[in-house]
Amino acid sequence: MKKLYISLLLVFVCMAGMAQTQNVVTGKVIDPQNKPLELVNIKIVETNQYAITNKEGVFRVNGSEVNNILTLEFTYIGFQRLRIPVTVKAGETNLGNIALKVLDLSLENIEINAKRNYTGQTNSSLVINRDLIEQTPALSVNDLLNQIPNRKIQPPSLQNVQNINLRAAYAPTTDGKGSFELNNAFGIAIIMDGNTLSNNANMQSFNPGRIGGMGTSFITSGSTYGIRGTGDNRGNYTGDYTFGGTDLRQIPADNIESIEVIAGVAPAKYGDLTDGAIIIERQAGKSPAYVRMQLRDNATSYGFSKGFEISPKFGSVNVGINYVNSFQDNRDKLKAYRRINTNAMWTNSFGKDNRLKNTFSVDYGRNLDGIKYDPDDEKSTRTKFDSWNFSVANRSNYRFNSGFLKNVGLNLRYSEGHQVSYKEELVNDAYVLYSTATTTGITEGYYDSGVYTAKSLIDGRPITASANLDFTGGFATGSLVHNLSFGTSFSYSANKGLGQTIDPNEPRGTVRVVGTSLGAKSSERYYDFRLALAQKDLGLYIEDLFTATVLGKPLSVRAGMRSDIQNGYASFSPRTNINYEVSKNLRFGVAYGLSYKSPGLAQRYPGPTFYEIPLLNAYNGKVNESTYLVYVERYEPSSVGLKPSKSESIELSAQIKIDKFNLSVTAFNKKSRNGISTTQNLQSIELPTYSATINPGAKPTVTQTGIRPYAINYYNFANDLFSDNQGFEVILNTPEIKEIKTSFNASGGLFRTAYKSTSNTLTSKVPNTIPTDPNYAFIGVYEPENTKAYFSNGRITSVTHIPKLSLVVSFIAEFDILNKNITPASSQIPIGYYNRLNQYIPITNFDKANTSYGHLYKTPEELSEKDLPRIISNYHLSIAKEIKKRFKFAFNVYNVFNHSPYYITSTGSYTFPNSSPTFGAELSIKL
């Protein structure tokens, strides 16, 4: 397969010899004072060509074939982005003077709301440009993504892992660690400056094969911490995000130029994704110095950035630094998150007509996330999730002025980090029993003091490297001009960390065996992450972009094919985005595509699982006169058959313009298959029983007395998850009401997700008092999960923009309309159960009065506990004011009216859907 990829790539490159007529597009870029602007970035969207202006502000790029329609995008830090459609003429097409406007609040037309209007790469692209970013005090990129329709607005905070889900509705979990939530987040590609920020090398978890599976395998804090009685959920916190997407807290918003959110069918060049892509472009080039200071009720943030020209020969450098210090509660400052990010980007152009553009970037980030010792915690628990990451990247683009090839691009990136997940807590037991055995069999264990500090440490050193080689060519078939792109990608992921550094004689609470609680336990051993084989994924794509005339109207087509090799599996992904412009006021679109996401290292190589069954504890208070016999089961999970997860999407869209009203409607159907989760494996094993006679001054005399069955439970990774997602999204933008300088934006939608698993659902029902009935049900077995979830959120935004005052006031009324989960009645009734020895007993005719298994019945109230009973509203306010075009002040409040509705769930618990008010102010100074 790799040889086939190389052969096809060589064929594409050889096509460069096809001769084409040379046509050029030229122009001059000026500022509002008619002065030329040097180092302005120009991108030709269709051909992926880049150019910059010279000292006179002049640019010159190959214009492709005659009558080809190209989109030129002009960007310059501190100026408003400009897009100009150009119809190429024979010879030279001179655009004359092109004026860029300084980006400030005195402009008549600035974008305050994200829009979906077919200006992105796909029909579903939602573009968030610098106009909007400048007005939004954001602690991370996650705050900017609140613009996504049908997504509940999240308050600015850094106290929890920030993963994102797109176009899906799942039963909400308190920690975001549900299997379906993790799979959706894992399938969203975060792409910055053309390079994917992969989470494939993240292995920060205990072995998921232990009791609990994937969602409960993380290091977590104590059950409670901080000031009690606040109503907030302050317990079992984890800062790890293995099996999910990249933690968006780590990406500052200061130097972002634009964000494109693709929730539907992505272009063929993007691989290793199933649920969309978030494409981030950062600022690069010459710019004034900016100082930004943000103060929130729970955080402070400081940022500095500047772009300066080294010389005309050596180009320009843009540098930035950002520091954030935040607390969950300023009164006790126990839970804290600190982040520092620095970056430098060197941009230069070389050769004749500056055809070669190169951007070299260096990034460093450090995150300190944890919970300090709480004086009220009798266990003196302390938890931390610290990390640093260093990366270097280089993006090169060479522009051809003649021939078939228009552009060749090469993106290279290397990233290395260090992740530390750590927890310690005091243990006070009579004594502890443990074993260091690493093979299956009966062995003699050890006794040790039960008073110690239990420490859990997971040390990871993720390493990722990627290379993307992209070609763009152009040719004509009759009057049809094709912009053909093709290329290949390679990604490498490894982890060189120490791994799960476990000390068996100081086990943590959930896995230790103490003298007063003999029973089967899943055990832990040291696991070196360096034993995991490096992950190597290869991809190849080809895509054609053209505009045809149908019934006298333009039909824009982006159609391509992608092929990947992931974990030994080859896949083929056709993708297309088509839109038809019926008139200037009406456009329709349709999109279809397949996509695949490779399993991560933590899923491919979870490491061995150990299970301990104590068989004999003959202890008289003296270790030398005592004996502890234990059976150790070692299980090696295999990921040989683990397939990439898959999604198939079809999307319909429309844009309608009536009297300056802009309505965008998108409907979709997405089928997700082969989602990765853990499935429980329950087994029963027969082992000998023993008795012992204590011998003073010597080891006890041990005698085998018989055989009895014991239970063993562990988890395996499997492609167990399936879901069907349907829904629609709506965005309506109104024209400005000139009398009050106010425009309105309404957005919302409805998502329906039917999700299920292939394995039966197992629910533990262990009683506090162990019954004597040998057939008493400990684990209920129900039919595979089969749930339908509905979610709907809407908002109305008013934006008052007074250019003469350089003032913008935005008010948002948000409504949680629907959040409902429906499960079939049959899911309430078990189809069987396991007793305490893991012996399976089927149930043919369920009887709630049966004393052995009647308690397994799930009431309708249990299944509908998290349903939203009515529409819940919330209100947010933001104000931005600019002074003399140098000072900008922005202020925003989440839940500005402290609106705190609540409802009582079907099980009697109180739920407060709105978070407490949080406010912040940002001061930006242009030097």
N, C-alpha and C positions, 0 to 999 in steps of 0.2 A: 504493500500500500504506500509506503514512504517513497519507493522508487517511482510509482505512478505519479505521486504529487510533484516530485522533482521534474519528471518528464513534461508534465502539463505546464509547469511554471516556465520551463525553458521555451516551450512553444509560444507562450504568451509574450515572452521577452523578444523572441525572434520576430514577432509581428511588428516590432519597432521600425523595421525597414520600409514599411509601406509609406510611400510618399504622399504628402498632403500639401495643399496650397497654404502658404504662410500669410496669415492675417493677424493684425495686432490691434490691441486696444490701448489707448494712451489717455492721459489726463494729468491734471495738476490739482493737488489738494491744498486748500488754504484754510486759514482760521477766520474768525469773524472780522478781523482787521485787514483781511486780504493779504496776510503774510503767509508765505509758503510754510508747510509743515513737513519737517523731515522725519524719517523713520516711522511713517504711518504704515500699519500693517494692512495689506489688501489680500483677501482670500477670494478665489473664484470657486464658488460653492460646488458647481457641477463637476469641475475637473480637479478639485482639491489642489489647485496651484496657489502659490504664495508669492507675493512681491512686497517691496517696501519703496517708499518715496525717497528721492535723493535730496540734496540740500535745497534744490529749487522746488521741491514738492512734487516733482514729476515722476510718474511711474509708466512702465511699459510692459505689457504681458501679451503672450500669444493668445489670439482670439479664436482659434479653432476655425471651423468651417463657416462659410458664408451662410447667413440667416440663422445660425445657431444662437439661441437665447441663453445668455449667461447671467448669473447673479454675482455682482461684485459687492463684497462686504468690507467696509472700512472701519478699522478700530484703532483708537489712540487713547491712551490712558488720560482720563480727565475730560474726554469728549464723548458726545453721544454717538453710539454706533449708528452707521448708515448703510443701508442696502439699496443698490441700484440695479435694476434689470437692464441688460444691454443686448441689443440685436446686432450681431457681428456683420459688418459690411466687408466688401472686398477691399484688400489693402489695409488702410489704417482707419480705425474708428476712434475719433478724438472726442472725448467727453467734455473737453473744456475745463473750466474751473469747477472744482467740487468743494463746497464749503462744509466744514464740520463745525458743529455747535458745541460750545463749552457745556459740559453736563452740570447744570445747577438748577435750582428751583425757580429761577426767573424765566426758564423756557416755557413757552406756551404748551408744547406737547411733550410730556414725559410719561413714560409707562409706569403706572403705579400698580397695575395688576398683571399677573401672568396671562398669556393668551395662547390659544391653540388656533392658528390660522394658516396652517400649511407652510409656514416659513422655516420649519425645522427639517430634519432629515426624513421624517416619516409623517404619516397622516395623524398619528396620535401624539406627536411631539408637543410638549408644553414648555415654552421658552421663558426663562426668568433672566432678564437682562440686568445690566449694571444700573439702569435707572431705578429699578425696584430695589436692588440690593442696597443702594446708597441710602434708601429711606427706612431700612429695616435694621434696628439694633439686634444683632444676632450673635449668640455665643458660639454657634457652630452651624454647619451647613444644614443641619436638621431643622433649624428655625426657619430657613428660607423655603424649605419644602412644605411648609404649611399652606402654600399656594395651591397644592395639588387638590383638585376637586374631589369631593366625597371622602375626604380624610379629616378626621377630627383634629382640630387645632390643638397642638401640644404647647404647654407653657414653656418658656425658655428656662431650661434647667440642664445641668450636667451630672445629675446625681443617679442616673440610671443609664445602662447601655442603650444606645440609640440605633436600633435596626428599623428598617422600613419595610412595609408590605405594600404591594401594588395590586390592585384589581382582585381582591379576594376578601371574603368575609368569613371569619372563623369565630367559634365561641371564644370570647376573651379569656385570657389567662392573666394572673396577677403579675407574672414575671416575664411574659413574652417568650417563654421557653417551651411552648407547645410544639409538637413535632411539625404540624402544618405551618405554623408561624415561622419556625426556623427554616424550613425548606423554601418557603417563599422568599424570605430575606436572603438566603444563601444563593438563590437563583437570580438576584438582581445585581448586575455588573455595575460597579462604581469605576468610572473611567475618568482619569484626570490627565489633561494635557496629552491625550492619545494613548495613555498606558493604564491598564487595569490594575486597581488596587485589590489584589486577590487575598482572600481569606483561606485559601486551600491549605496553607502550611500551618495553620493554627491548630495546636494539639492540647490546648490548656483545659484538660478535664481529667478526672479520674477515669478509670476503665469503665466505659458504659456497659460492659458485660456484667457488672455487678448489679446488685439489687437496685432497681429504680430506672435503669435504662438511660437513654440519651438525655432527656430533659432534666434529670436530677443527678447528673454526674459531675457537677461543678462544685468547687469550693464555695461555701456560703458563710455568711456571718452568723452570729447567734440568732436565736428566735426573736429577740427584741433588743433594742438598744435606744439610747437617747431618752429624751423627756417623755414620760408616759402620759397618756390621756390626750394626745394631740389629734387623734383620729386618723393619722397617717399610718400607712403600712410600713413599719420599720422593723423588718425582720427577714432573715434568710436572703440577704442581698448578695449578689454576685456581680463582679465586674468583668467576667469572662464572656466571650461571645463565640466560642467554638460551635460549629455546626450551623451558624447563622451568617449574616452578612457582616461587612466591615462596620465597625463602631463609628458612626458618624460624628460622635463627640470629638474625634481626633482631627477633624478637618475644620480649620477656622474659616470664617467667611470674609475676612478683611480684603484679601487680594483676588477674589473671584470676579472674573469678567462676565461670565454667563453660565447658566445651567440649563441643560436640555433634558427633560424627563421623558423617556420613551416607555410608556406603559404597555404599548402594543407590540407590533412586529418590528424588530430592530433591523437595520441594514445588514446585509450578509457579511460585512467585514467584522462584525462584532460576534465573538463566540463565547463559549463557556457561560451561558445564561439561559434561563427559562422564563423569567418573570419580568423582564424589562431591563432598562439601563438608565443610569443617571450619569450624564456626560458633563464634566466640569472643565471649563477653560479658565486658566488663571491669567492675570495681567502680566505682560512682558513688554519691556521697552522703556523709553524715556518718559519720565513723569515728574511732577513736583513731589516734594516730600509731604507725606500725610502722617499726622499723629492722631490716634483715636483712643479715647478713654471711655469706658463704659462702666457704669455703676448700677448694679441691681440689688434688690433686697437680699439676694443670696449669692451674689458673685460680683467680682470686679475683674475688668479686662483692660489690657493696655496693648496697643499695637502701633507699629511704625513701619512705613514703607517708603521707598524712593527708587526711582529709576533715573539713571544718569548715563550720558553718552561718554564712553571712554575716549573715542576719537572716531572720525569717519572710517578709518581703516579697521578698528577693532570693535566696532559696534557699541552696544549698550548693555548695561547690567541693571537688573531690578532686584532689590533686596528687601526683605521683610522679616519682622519678628512679632510674635503675638504671645502674650502671657495671660492666663486666666487662673483665678483662685476662687473657688466656690465651696459653699457649705450647704448641707441639707437644712441645718438649723443654726442660725447665728448665735443662739443662746448657749448651746453646749459645744458646738464646733467639733463634734465627734466624727461625723461622716463628712469627708472632704474629697474634693477632686481638684487637682492642679494640672495644668497643661502648659507647656511651652513649645512653640513651633518657630523654626527659623527656615528661611529658604533664600536661595539666590538663583537667578536665572540670567544667563548670558546669551544674548541674541545678536547674531551678526549675519551678514550676507557677503558672498564671495563671487568672484568670477565676472565674466562679461554680463552686463545688464543685471548684475546681482542675482543670477539665476539660482545659486545655491543659498538657501536659507537654513541656518543651523541654530538650534536653541539647546543649550546645555544647562541642566538644573541640578541643584543639590538641595536636599531637604533633610531636616533633623527634627524629630518630635519626641517629647518625653511626657509621659502621663503618670501621675501619682494619684492613685484612687484607693481609698481605704477607710476603715473605721478604727479609731483609736480605742484604747482601754476605757471602758465605762465604769466609773466607781460603784455604780449600783449593780454591776454584773458579778455574781458570786464566782463565776468561772474565769473572770479576767480575760475575756475573749478579745483578741485583736486580729484584724483581717486587713490584708492589703492586696491590691491588684496593680502592680507597677509595670511599666514597660517603656522602652525607647525604640525608636526606629530611625534608621539612616538609609537614604536612597540617593542614587545618582541616575540621571536619565539624559538621553540625548535624542533629539528629534531633528532629523534632516529632511529637507525637501529640495529636489533639484527640478527646475522648470526647463522643459524643452521648448524651443521656439519654432521647431518645424518637425515634420514626421508624424508617425502614428502616436508615439508616446508624448504625452503632455506633461507628465509629472511622475517622479519616483520618490517615494518616501520611505525612510527607515527610522523606526522607533526602537530604542534600546533602553531597558531599565533593569537595574539591580537594586534589590532592597534586602536589608538585614536588620533584624531586631532582637530584642531580648524581653521576654515576658516572665514575670514572677507572680505566681498566685500563692498566697501564704495565709495560713491561719494557725493560731495557737490558742489553747485554752487549758485551764487547770483541770486535772482529773483527781478524784479522791475516792478510791475504792480500796477494798481490803487487800486485794492483790490482783494481778492480771496474768492471764494465760496466753502464751503465744508460741508460734512456730516459725522457723525460718526455712522450712522445706520448700523446694521449688519443683518437686516431682510428685506425681500421684502415688498415694500409698499411705499406710499407717505409720506414724512416726511418734517419737516421744518429744513432747513439747517442753516448754520452760515456764518457770514461775518468776515473777518479778514484782517489785513494789507497785501498788496501785495508786501511789501518790506521785504524780509527775506532771510535766507540761507536755500535752499532746501537740505535736507540730505536723502540719500538712504543708508540703512544698511541692509545687509543680513548676519546673524550670524549662521554659521553651525558648529556642532561638530560631525563629522562622526565617528562611531564606527563600526569596523568590527572584526569578529572572525571566525576562520576556523579550522577545524580538518580533517585530512586525514589519514586514516588507510589503509595501503597497505600490502598485502601478496604476496610473490613469492614462488611458489612451482615448483617441477620438477618430471616428471615421463616419462616412456618410453612405447610406444606401438610398439612392434616389434623392428625394428631398428630406429624408429623415436623417438627422444627425444623432449619432450615438456617442455617449460619454461612458466608455467602458472602464471599469475598475476591476483589478484582480490582484491577488497577493497571497501571502502565507503568513502564518503566525506560529510561534513556538513558545511554550511556557514551561518553566521548571520550578518545582516547589520541593523544599526539603526542610527538615527541622533538626538542628544540631544541639538541641538543649539536653540538659542532664535528665530531663523527663520527670517521672513521678518518683521523687526521692522519699521513699517510705522507710521508716525505722520500725520493724515489726515489734520490737519490745516496748514501743511507746505508741500503740495504736490509737487512732482517734475514736471518738465516742461511738459512732455508728457501726464500727467493725470490731470492737474489742470484745473479748470473752472474759468475764469476771467470775469469780468463784460462786457468786450467789445467783448467776443467771446463765447456767449452762444451756447451750442451744446452738443450732447450726448458724454460722455466720459467713458472709462473704468476706474474704480476707484480701489483703493488699500486699504487694511486693514491689520492689524497685523495678521500674521499667524505663530503659534508656531510649529516648526518642531517636537517637542516632541509628537505632536498629531498623527504623522504618525506611524503606526504599524510597528514593526520590521520585516524585511524580513528574512525568513528562508527557505533555499533551501537544498535539500537532494539528494544525488546521489549514485549510486552503479554501479560497472563495473566488468567485467571479460574479460581477454584477453589472448590469447595463442600465443606464439612465438616459431616457430620451423623452421627447415631447412630440406627439403626433397630432395631426389635425383630423378631427372626426366631426362631420357635419358642420365644418367651419369653426369648430371650437377646439381649444387645446386639451389634449389628453396626456397627462404627465405619468410616466411609468418608471418605477424603480423595481427591477426584477433581477433576482440572482439566486445562486446556489452556494451552499457552504458544506464542507465535509470536515469532520473531526475524527481523530483517534483519541479516545479517552478511556483509561483503565483497560486497554486491550479491545475496546469496542469501537467499530467504525460507524459513523452516522452520516446521513445526508439530509440537509435542511434547505428546501426551497423556500424562498421568501420574496414577497412582492408587496409594494405599496403603489396603488393607482388612484389618481384623482382626476376628475373631469370638470372643467370650468364651463358650466352652462352659460353663465354670463358673469359680469363683474360683481354681481350680487348673489350668485348662487354657485356652489361647488359641492360635488359629491365625491366620496372616496371609498375605496374598498382595499383591504389588506389581508394577506394570508401568510402564515409562516410556521415552520417547525424550528425548535431550538432544543439544545441539550446542555446539561450542566454536569460536569465531572464530579465524582465523589472526592472529598477532601482527604488529606492524610489521616486525620483522626478517624475517619470512617473506613479507610482502607487498612489501617494498621492500628487497631485499638489496643493491641498487646494481649498477653495471656490473662485469663481470669482464674482466680484462686478461690476455692470454697473450703472452709474448714468445718468439720463435724467432730466436736469433742466426744470421745468414747468413754473416757475414764478420768476422773479427778480424785485421786486418793491423796488428800492433803491433810497433814496433822499439825500445820504451823511451822514445820521445819522442811526447808526445801530439799535437803539431802535425804530425808526420810519420806519423800512424797513422789508420786508419779502422775504425769499427765499424758494420756494417750489421745492422739487426734488423727483423724483421717483428713488428708489434704487432697483435694481434687483440682487438678490443673487442666484447664480447657483452653485450647488455642482456636479462637474464632478465625474464620477465613473470609476474605473479601473477594475471592477469585470470581465469583458470580455476581458481584455488585455492579449493576448497570448504571450508566448516567441517567439522571432524571430527565424527563422529556415533557415538552409542552407543545400544543398545537393551537394556534389562535386564528380566528377570523374576525374581522372588524369592519364595521360600516360607519361612515362619518359624513357629516354635512356641515357646511358653513353658509349662513344666510345673512345678508346685509340688507336692511330696510331703513331708509332715512337715518343713516349713521348708527343704527342699532346693529350689533354684531352678535349673532347667535351661533354657537358651536355645539353640535350634538354628536356623540360617539356611542355606539353600541358594540358590544363585543361578546364573544363566546370563546372561552379558553379551557382546553382540556389538559390537565396536568396528570402525568402518569409516572410510575416508577419512583415516586418520592421515597427518600431514604429515612428510615426510622429503625427503632430497635423492637424486636419481637421477643416475647418472653418464652423461655424453654423450661418447663418443669419436669423434673425427673425424680424417680424413686430408686434408691440403691440399697442393697442389703449389706449390712456390715455386722461384724461380731460385737457382742456385748461382753463386758468384763466385770469382774468383782476383784477386790483387793483386800489383802490382810496386812495391816500395819505391823511393821517389824521395828521396834525401837533400835536406833543406831544403824539401821540398814534400810534399803529400798523395800517397798511393799512387795508382797507376793501376789502376782497378777494371775488370775485364772479366767479363761474364756468360758462364759456361761451359756452362750447361745448366739442366735442371729436375729436381727430385727431390721425393718426397713427405715430409711431416713430420707428426708426431702432435700433436694438440691435445685436451686433456681438460678438461672443466669439468662443473659440477653444476647441476641445476635443482631447485627445490622442486616437489613433486608430492604428490597424495593417494595415496601408494603403500602405506600400511600397513593391514593387516587383522589382527584377532585375535578369537578366540572364547575366552571365559573362563568356566570352570565351577568350582564348589567349594562347600564348606560351612564354617561356623564354629560352634564350640560353646563355651558358657560355662556352667560349673556352680559355683554357690555353695552351700556347706553351712552348716547352722546352727552356732552356737557350741557347742563342747564345754565346758560350764560348769566342769568340774573343772580344766581347764587354760586356760580363757579363750581358746580358740583356735578359729578357723574356717579353712576351706580354700576355695580357689578354683582351679578347673582350667579352662584355656582352650586352644584350639588349632583346627586346621582343616587342610584340604587344598585347594590351588588347582591347577588345570590350565589352561594357556594354550596354545592352538594359534595360533601367529602366523606370518604370511607377508607377502610383498610381491608386487606385480604385476610388478616389473622383475626381470630376471635379476641374479644375484649376480656381482659382479666382484671378483676377488682378484688383487692384484699379486704377481707372482713374479719380480721383477727380480734377476738373479744379480749377485754381486760382480764377476765377470769377464764382460764382454760377449762372447758367442759370435759367431762369424763366420757362423753359419747365418742367412740372411735371414728364414727362417720360424720362428725360435725364439720360443716363447710367452713374452710378457712379462706379459700379463694373462689370467688364466683366466676363462672365462664359464661359470657354472653355472646350473642351473635356479633360479627364484625361491625366496627363503628360505621354508622350510616346516618349522618346528620345533615340537615339543610339549615344553613345560616343566612339570615337576611340583615343587611346593614344599609342605612341611609343617613346621610348627613348633608345639610344645606347651609348656605350662608348668604347674607346680603351685605355688601360693602358699599359705603358711601365715601367718596373721595372729594374733598374740597381743596382745590388748588388755586391759589391766588398768586399769579406770577409777580405782580407788582410788589407784593410783600414777601416774596420768596417763602411762601408758607404752604404746607400741605397738612391737612387734617383727615385722618381716616378712621372710620367707625365701622366695626363689624358686629353684626348680629348673627350668631351661630345657633343652629338647631340640630340636636340629635333627634332624628325623626323615627328611626326604626333600628332595633338591635334585638333580633329574635332568633331562637334556635328551635328547630323542630326535629324530634326523633320519633321513629315509629314505636307504637305501643309494644311491639315485640321486644324492643331493647330493654324493657323494664324487667323482663322475666329471664332468669338464667336457663341455659340449656344443659348445664352440668356444673360440677364443682370439684375442687380438690380438697381432700382432708389434710390433716396435719402431716401426713406422710407422703403427700403429693400423689396420692392414689386418686385417679380420676373416676368420678361416679356420675354417669349421665342422668338427666332428669327427663322423663317422658311426659308425665302429666304433673305440672307444677302445682303445689299446694302451699299457700301462704301459711297455713297452720302447722306445717311440718316443722318439728323442733330442730331437725338437723340442718335444713337449708332455707327455711321460711324467711330468715333475716336477710337473705340476698335480694329480696324484692326491692326494686327501685320505684319510689313513688313519683307520680307526675311532677310533684313540687320539686323534687331533687333535680329533675332533668330540666326544669324551666327556671331555675333559681336566678340566672344571670340575664333574663329577658328584660328589656326596657319597657315599663308599663305605659309610658306616655311620652310626649314630646318634651325634651329638656332644652332650655335655651341658655345661652351664655353670651357675654358682650365684651368686646375688646376695643381699645382706643389707642391710636398712635398719632403723634404730632411731630412734624419736622419743620425746622425754621433755619434759614440761611441768612447770615449777616455779612454783607460786603464781599460775598462770594469766596470768603476765606474760612469763615467759621460756620459750622453746621451743628445744630443741636437737634437731637431726636429723642423723643420720650414715648414709651409705650406701656400699656397696662393690660395684662391678661386678667379677665374677669373684673372689669373696671367697677361694677356695681356690687361686688362681693355677693353675687347671686349664688345661693347655696341650697338649691332644691334637693330633696332626698325622696327615696321611696323604700318601702319595706318589701324585701324579696319574699318569694313563696315559702321560704324556710324560716322567715321571721327576722332576718338580719337587716340592718340599715345600710343603705348604699347612697353615697354622695358622689354623683357623677362629675361635678365640677370641682376642679382643684381650687385651693385658696388663691386670692389675688396675688399676683406677682408683678412688680413694676421695675422699670429700668430707664436710665437716661444715658445717652451717648453724645460725647462732644468730639467733633472731627475738625482738625485744623489743617488747612493747606498752607504750607510754608513757601 
